[in-house]
């Protein structure tokens, strides 16, 4: 039995890194194979703020896509 999965929309890597850098002060999101560099303690309020930023970015992208679809008719 195969479970159908939705294709994940492309997310601009620069936006993801910007949110991570702003909230978690990381230099990169690449795996560096070092616990000291790959794992970070994160406060719940920082995690919440990052998720809110990501949600807002998605909301804005969706609104722009809907507007573009309506104006291209």
C-alpha positions, 0 to 999 in steps of 0.5 A: 500500500502506497501513501500519497504525499503532497509535494512540499512547496519550494522554500527560499533557502535564504529566507529560512536562513534569515529567520534562523539567523535572526532568532537563533544566531546560527551561521549556517543551517548546513550539517557540520558534524559537530555537536557543538556546532549542530545543536543549539539550546533554544528558548521556547519564546525564540522558537515561537517567534521564529515559527510566527515569522515563518508562518507570516512569510508563508501567509504573505507568499500565499497572498501574493500567489493568489493575487498573481493568479487573479490578475493573470486571468 
